[in-house]
Amino acid sequence: DGGITQSPKYLFRKEGQNVTLSCEQNLNHDAMYWYRQDPGQGLRLIYYSQIVNDFQKGDIAEGYSVSREKKESFPLTVTSAQKNPTAFYLCASSMHGGTNTEAFFGQGTRLTVV
Amino acid sequence: GENVEQHPSTLSVQEGDSAVIKCTYSDSASNYFPWYKQELGKRPQLIIDIRSNVGEKKDQRIAVTLNKTAKHFSLHITETQPEDSAVYFCAPSGTGAGSYQLTFGKGTKLSVIP
């Protein structure tokens, strides 16, 4: 079953803790993206990666970090420096970096800070 | 990256009426114009797209029209049904500078009233 998978679906974190969200794809896509979605809001870009071992900051990268050691995987770490981390996080991939190709999304991870 | 604006931000229509959502972009090099639908609590999914060599594309009750000169494209939904209620996003992209930063519009929440 091909696609893009995020885990876990729900995540609770205590204040001051780092937490890592998983994103895996078996679509052989080069590009991967992380978005944050707040209630009633749009999709804000956190980080994106066009190829393995390379990634770029998006519009709201502060307090987040990523790695791209494998083509299939693009984990996102929400650090304690992120002031307001409670949100719905979506991972996406596309065949090439943003150009002319459909983006496929994971089912999302809902992070709550308790 | 691309500067993308969507209007309106919310739209309510009676069942059976038509709905139109407009997306304006800034990068004249953009050549791929998709629309995504996100139902409540779910992931965004592509519903229709158009490329710059075409002015209009239809798929049953939905259509997309493109005006490259004015740098905007629109989503048209005819004979709306309650299941069309969702948030719709545009995400123009191309091969220009910054095209790898896949940027979405802020979304339009469509409510179809039975």
Boltz contact constraints between the chains, C-beta under 6 A:
constraints:
  - contact:
      token1: [A, 33]
      token2: [B, 102]
      max_distance: 6.0
  - contact:
      token1: [A, 42]
      token2: [B, 106]
      max_distance: 6.0
  - contact:
      token1: [A, 42]
      token2: [B, 107]
      max_distance: 6.0
  - contact:
      token1: [A, 43]
      token2: [B, 104]
      max_distance: 6.0
  - contact:
      token1: [A, 50]
      token2: [B, 100]
      max_distance: 6.0
  - contact:
      token1: [A, 97]
      token2: [B, 100]
      max_distance: 6.0
  - contact:
      token1: [A, 98]
      token2: [B, 93]
      max_distance: 6.0
  - contact:
      token1: [A, 98]
      token2: [B, 99]
      max_distance: 6.0
  - contact:
      token1: [A, 98]
      token2: [B, 100]
      max_distance: 6.0
  - contact:
      token1: [A, 98]
      token2: [B, 102]
      max_distance: 6.0
  - contact:
      token1: [A, 99]
      token2: [B, 93]
      max_distance: 6.0
  - contact:
      token1: [A, 99]
      token2: [B, 95]
      max_distance: 6.0
  - contact:
      token1: [A, 99]
      token2: [B, 99]
      max_distance: 6.0
  - contact:
      token1: [A, 100]
      token2: [B, 32]
      max_distance: 6.0
  - contact:
      token1: [A, 102]
      token2: [B, 46]
      max_distance: 6.0
  - contact:
      token1: [A, 105]
      token2: [B, 43]
      max_distance: 6.0
  - contact:
      token1: [A, 105]
      token2: [B, 44]
      max_distance: 6.0
  - contact:
      token1: [A, 107]
      token2: [B, 43]
      max_distance: 6.0
  - contact:
      token1: [A, 108]
      token2: [B, 43]
      max_distance: 6.0
